[in-house]
Amino acid sequence: MRHHPAIATLLLATLLGASAAAHGNALDADGVQALLPAQPGGSTLALGSSNPNTDKRFGFDYKPAATAAQEGGLRYWNLPATPLTYSSGGNGYTARLHLFASGGKQQFNWKTQRGYLSSPQDVRNQEFTVYVRVHEPLTPLNAQVTLKIRGGHHSEKDGDAASCTMMTFGPGGPSGITRFAKELTHPLYDYVVLRPLLDVALQPGQWYGLKLISYSRPGVPGEVLNQLYLDTAPFDSAGRPANGWQLLSEYTDVQGKRTGRHYDTLADWGGWQTTLRMDGYRSIDFALPSVREIVPPSP
């Protein structure tokens, strides 16, 4: 029997909330709430007090440098956008931070993957968290913040290496507030506009906490649940995470179900590269990026 979408969403949110409560609302070393428990022995990566310009587990596209800044007790980094012509067409501005939780080198793509792109330590069932603030809209039509997971290199020479899925948060307009997307072959995108569960839109000058949770659903073969969580007042007066996470949107990826013109393949492999991407703004502030392997909740 299939639930009505609104009822299914409520049930899933309740289930995840119960799992988080059972997990004791655990906090990581930076005070960020873990909504799902870490997989023992699984890969995890958090920036913490490291410098993303010099820490080899992090990287930027277009070789920009991030600048450290401080507001009260909050330490963060500002990353300027780079003007570019997109491979998919059109001009814009973008900034991208990559996390390499498992290290190593990419060996496979979405067509040849072995459950992973680099090694069995690639992050598969995962919780990806970052705090962001965008500045000065430049190209409103493509303005958004994107969390990309399960992916690899993006290049025109080897388009299949991209192998990624993503969820977006934006200011609205034709692209909506939030979307799920696949870019298994660069630069071919399938987008699914999702119904936001919160009355909110991306605004410049405001901090947001973003958390993407993605996992193969136990007992439900051939499906991956993708959920985007949002914290609209993410720091307390001392600059510590407030952990007011709320479900913004979700999408269940199903083997054989088309997401658009290009793909009906279930994306359930471990990714070598996890990415924070911003488009359409002058710069982005980011703080406390992390990704870790999780234990999916029991049905």
N, C-alpha and C positions, 0 to 999 in steps of 0.2 A: 504494500500500500504506500502511495506517495503522499507526503504532507503538503499542504498549501505552502508556498514559498515563505510567507511571513511567519507561519507557525514553525517551519523548519529552521528558519533563522533564529527564532527565539529559543528553540530547543538546543541548537548548537551553541549559542551564546551562553545558555544556562549550563550546558555540559562543560564548556571551557571554564566558566567561572567556578563551577564546583571543583574542577580539577585544580585550578589555581589555589582555591581555598584549602584543598587537601594537601597541596604542596607547601602550605604555610606562607603563601605570598612571599616566597624567598626573594631576597635582594642580592644582586651581584656586588662586586667590590666597589662599584661606583654608585650603589644605592638604587639601581634600576630594577624594577620588579620583573621577575621571570614568571611569565604566565603559565609556562609548562616546564616540567622538570628536565634537567640536562640528562642526556644519555651518558651513562658511565663509560669512560674511555673515548667518547666522541670528540670531534674537533670543536674548539671554541676559540674565538679571537675577539679581544676588546682593545680599543686604543688606550684607555686609561690615561696615564700621564706621558705616554710616548709621543714622539714627534712624527706625524704622518709623512713629513718630507724626507725623513731619514730612515724610518722603520721599513725594512724590506717587505714586511707583511702587508703593506699598504702601497697604493700607487695612484697616480693621476693621469688622465689623458691630456695630451697637448702640452705636457711638461710645465704646468703652472706651479707656483708655490703657494701654499696655504700660510696665512699669517695668524699667529697666536694673538688672542685677545682675552680680556677679563672683564666681567661685570659682577661685582660683588664676589660671591664665592664660586661663580660659574666661570670655568675656563673653557674657551671654545676656539674654533678656527674659522677664518674667513677665506673662501675660495672664489676668486674672480672667474667670470665666464669668459669663454673664448668665442669670438665670432667665427662662423664656419658655414660652408655649404653642405647640407645634409646629403648623405649617400642616397636617401630615399627621395631627395628633391627639395628645393627651397633653401632659404638662408635663415640663420638664427644665431642664438647664443647658447652655449652649453657649458656645464662644469660637471666633472665626474670623479668620484672617489671609489677606488676598488679595494676590496678586502680579500686576502688570500689565506683562508683559514687553514687549509691543508698543506700549503706549500707545494713543492714539486712543479711539474710542468704538465700542461694539457696534452693528453695523448689521443683522446677520442672526441667525437662530436655526437650530435643527437641521433645520427643514423648508425653509428658504430659503437655507442656507449655500452659499457658493461655494468650498468648500474651506477657508473661514475664517469667523469671525464678525465680525471688525473690519476686518482688512486682511491682505494676503498675508504680512505679518511676524508674524502670530499663530503661537504655538508649536504645532507639529503633531506631528512625531516628537520625543520629548522625554525629558529626564531631570530629574526634580523631586526635590530633596533637602532634608531638614530634620531637625534633631535636636530631640527632645522629651522632656519629663518631666512627668507628670501628678501632681496632688496631691488627696488626700481624695475618695474616691468618694462621690457624693451620690445618684445614680440608677443603680444597677448594671445594670439591664435594658437601658439604652441607652448604657452607657459604652463609648467607643471613640475612637480617633484616626483621622481620615479624610484622605486626600490626594485632592483633586478636581482634575480636569484637563479641558481642551477646552471649558470652560464660559463662561457669561455671567451676566447679572443674574438674581437669583432674586426674583420678585415674583408675587403673586397676580393682578395686573393683566395680566401678560404671562407666563404660565406657560411657554410654549415657549422663552423666552429662556434658561432654565437650561442646557439643551443639554449636560450634563456627564456624565462617567463618573468612577469613583472606585475606590479600593481601601482597605480598612480593616484596622486592627490593634486587637484588643481583648482583654479578659480571659477570654473564653470564654463558656460558657453557651449559651442558645438561638441566639445569633447567631454562634457559632463564634469562632475566633481571628482569621480573616481572610476577607474577602469581596470580590467584585467587584460593582459596582452601576452602574446607569444611572438618571439623573434627567434625562431629556430634556425633560420637561414638569414643572415644579414644581407640587405636591410629590409627584408619582407616581414611586415607586421600584420598580425591579426589582433584587432581590438574588440573588446566587449564592454560596452558602457554599462555600469552597474548602478543600481538604485542606492544612494547614500542613506544610511540609517540614522544619520545625525544632520541637523540643520547647521551646516558649516561649509565654508569654502576657504581656499588658500588665500591669505591676505599678506601683502608685503609688510615687513616690520614686526611681525608677530611670530613668537616661538611656537613650534608644534613638536610633540613627540610622535614618531611614526614607528610602528611595529608590524612587520609582516610575518605571519605564522603560516607555514606550509607543510603539510604532511600527508602521507598515504594513510587512508582511514582504515584502522584495524577491522578486519572482518568484512571489508567492502573492497574486494579486488577491482583493479581497473579505475580507481578514483583517487584524486588528490584534492584535499580541501585547502583553499588559499583564503586567508583572512587578513584584512588590513585594519589595524587598531590605531586610534588617534588619542592624543592627550592635548587638549586645547589650552591648558594652563599648566605647563609641564614642570615648572620649577617653583619651589617655595621661596620665601623671602631671603633665605640663606644661599639660594642657588642650587639646592639639592633637588633631585627628581621627586615630583609630587605623586607620580604613579596613579594618575586618574584615568587609566586606560578605558576606552570605550570602542566597541566594534563599529567601524565606519562602513565596511563593505566586505562581501565575500563572494567567492566563485568556486564551484566544484568542477575541476577539470576531469573529463571522462574519456577513456580510450574509445576512439571512433566517433566522438562528438566534435563536429567542426566548430572552430572558434571564429571562422571567417573564410576568406578565399583560399587560404594556403594550408592549414594544418588540421588534422584530426588525430594526431599522435599525443598520447598522454605523456606529459613531462613529469617524470617521477625519479629522475636520476640525481646523483650527487653532483654539485657544481664546483668547479675549480675557482670561479671568480664570482664574488658578490659585489653589487654596485649600487651606490647612491648617485643618482643622476638628476641634474636640474637643467631645465630649458626655459628660455624666455626672460630671464632676469639678469641684472648687472652682476650680481654675486650671490653667494649663499653662505650663511654661517652654519657650521655643523658642530655637534658635540656628542661625545660618548657613543660613537658607532661600535656595534658589536654584532656578532653572529655566532650561533652555537647549535650543535646537534641536540635534538630534544627527543623525549619519549612521548609518542602520540597518546592521547587519552583513550582509555578503553571505551568501547561502545556501551 
